[in-house]
Amino acid sequence: MKPISITIHPDKIIKFICGILTIYLFFAFLPIPRPIGTGLDPSWKYGISQLAANNVIFGKDIIFTYGSFGYLVRGAILEQNFWDIFIFKIIIHLILFTVAIWRILKSRHSLEKLSIAISVSFPYLISDFYEALQTEYQTLYIIIILLSFREIWQGKHAHYWAVGIGALGGFLLHSKVSMGLQASVSLFIFFSVQVLLGLRNRFGVRKNLLLLLDSQLATATTAFLFLQVDNFSNWLSVILSLVTSVVIGVAVIPKILTSHPRLQQISQFTPRLLYGISLAVIILISQPSLLDYLNGYSHITAGYSGGMSYIGSSTELTLIFLELLGLFWLLLLVAQSGNPSFSVAMILLTLLTFKHGFVRQGAHGLRFVFSMPLIFALCTLQIRPRFWQKFAYSLHLYSLVLCLVFHNYYTNLFADYYPTNLVRPLAPALVAEKFNYFWNPVSLKADLLAQSAENLQDVILPAPVREVIGDGSVDIIPRETSMVAANGLNWQPRPVFQSQAAYTPYLDNANRNSLANSPRDFLLYNFHTVDGRHPFFDAPATAVYYTCHYGISPQVPELVQLPVLPNLMVLEPLPQSRCGEERERRELSVVWDDFAQITAEDGEMVRAEIEIEHSFWGRLAKSLFRVPPVMMTVRDMSGEERTYRILVANAENGVWLSHLPRHDGEAFAFFQGQLPPRTYSVKFSTLNPGLFQPRIRMTLRGYGLGEFREQPAMAEEISRVAD
């Protein structure tokens, strides 16, 4: 009997194990859509889903950082959008896995493969509870990995890749605007550097210039078409423009240039230039306007660093700055190793991700920290295997350690929201659940809709209140849009449908004009805001409008109590404005930390247009990072002091100053015409006054009482002070 020989192939065993592990991780990291929830973030996630379902036009009807396809990356599940979200998330997940595996297979040795695998996996580990690192940032990771492939951009199919990624950037503009800009601008920088290198080396200029044009034309085309995807005239205009440009550029122009041999070299560029010019004209004259869409976003992002800045631990920033210094050094080494275009593109992406994560700081920094290992790993692949590559691996290890440190800190700090176990997504029970959902998405849909219904129990209006509202048009101030889903309301939102995001006069005026031009039958109002602001400071011009033109509904004359939304007020339009006519104006200049008095001569009711200008260093800090919050301390006639945060950008729109309700009860009385105690004086403070001009200009605008009533004792006190 012949002996049986068994040959063991370690390589095949390792490949088999890696294959099984890859499949396991694919299901472990499977992105699961979210149900409708209550609160600040869940409300806007529901809002973008509902608005997309209502076919509103972002940039015209709504101004936000997400567009008409934003629901695909961050939206809450509705009955009508489940399949869109589920399929889109699976596609992005599959593409990222495919691209990552491709990058791993192209790596030179095991350490490179391991660094890529770990770097891609780390964001997945927290994406179940930190949703920004799910589909939203995964699209960015796909683009980053593709940019690292030199063989793609030096190969014969580079034009297809340029058009594909460019078109993806245009689409992403209508999911999350910043993602689209990062994709398209990084691609622009990538090819621009290639063109400049070609000019220096006199090689590859034409090819890279064509890649640059193709990518940007693809971005502009999809960005325009997806602004209103069902607009047939837009599609027809683009198709006619493209066909005409190709016909003229290919069939007509070359014949004209035959008598000019030197000009024949530009014949390849002619169709692209003609199409680019015609597309630009179409974009400029078309309505709805892509430029308006981007302009609205620019106002939100311009006010974000001042409006949402939060100063956290200086130790965190020190650790992050060390990481940035290490990364920039690696990018310099990558440039010296022959890929400067990748280095420059990564600088832009890194700085934008850093600012987004650390303007707000806190847990927002997780998105930056968990994204950095991938960039470190891709840099390491492109550095020549010498001392500096070993140094690069040590920096990559540092970035992974930072992920663990930040995760441990914030999951303990916010233990009620974030699970402390980093490897929790790898638990077999959770993987099995996702595996079942993948093959039976109908059950996932049913579970999510059931979870939504359970969550919405906390914001269901009492039956008598719901009966009063009926089919009337409703807006919700400041933000709890989940009430729309819970109660089937006829929601007519303001353009910036969460008040805390109206950072600039442009946004504030858009909301004010919306209420003035299309008065809602009801406002569901809650006297709350974020970050220690006064609720009237969120959108000051809008606040002045609804405090003058709306009052407590006589049909709902009491505060409405909901489990997660106590002291809700139901407001109805008044027959006429209850505010008096404008009378006096006084301009004054105040310095930091010095009280300025508001006198009786300033008016019975007073608004303040507050102009706080940044110094040179403040403008630089605001552009690159953030500026500290500005606080306003008000002192009333009894000597009580209260401090609120104000938004520097929109305070010039004129905040109510003379009478600021201190709590829900006084706000309820305010909407019935009863004024709270009068503000006697005001001062401004900040952590670093050197980032601002030394003087603050205030214009006090006085008004008559109109139909408001002052407290009798307070009226006597004002008269006494005036005397």
Salt bridges, closest charged atoms under 4 A:
GLU79 OE2 - LYS445 NZ 2.94
GLU112 OE2 - ARG108 NH2 2.54
GLU112 OE2 - HIS109 NE2 3.68
ASP128 OD2 - LYS434 NZ 3.05
GLU131 OE1 - ARG34 NE 3.98
GLU131 OE1 - LYS45 NZ 3.07
GLU131 OE1 - ARG74 NE 3.92
GLU136 OE1 - ARG74 NH1 2.90
GLU136 OE2 - LYS176 NZ 3.27
ASP214 OD2 - HIS159 ND1 2.93
ASP214 OD1 - ARG272 NE 2.58
ASP475 OD1 - ARG494 NH1 2.94
ASP475 OD2 - ARG520 NH2 3.92
ASP531 OD2 - ARG360 NH1 2.69
ASP531 OD2 - ARG645 NH1 3.88
ASP538 OD1 - ARG533 NH1 2.75
GLU582 OE2 - ARG585 NE 2.70
GLU582 OE1 - ARG701 NH2 3.07
ASP602 OD1 - ARG586 NE 2.66
GLU604 OE1 - ARG583 NH1 3.19
GLU609 OE2 - ARG701 NH1 2.78
GLU611 OE1 - ARG697 NH2 3.13
GLU613 OE2 - ARG697 NH2 2.71
GLU640 OE2 - ARG642 NE 3.95
GLU640 OE1 - ARG662 NH1 2.92
GLU641 OE2 - ARG635 NH2 2.74
ASP664 OD2 - HIS528 NE2 3.89
GLU666 OE2 - ARG662 NH2 2.42
GLU666 OE2 - HIS663 NE2 3.98
GLU710 OE2 - HIS659 NE2 3.00
GLU717 OE2 - ARG720 NH2 2.44
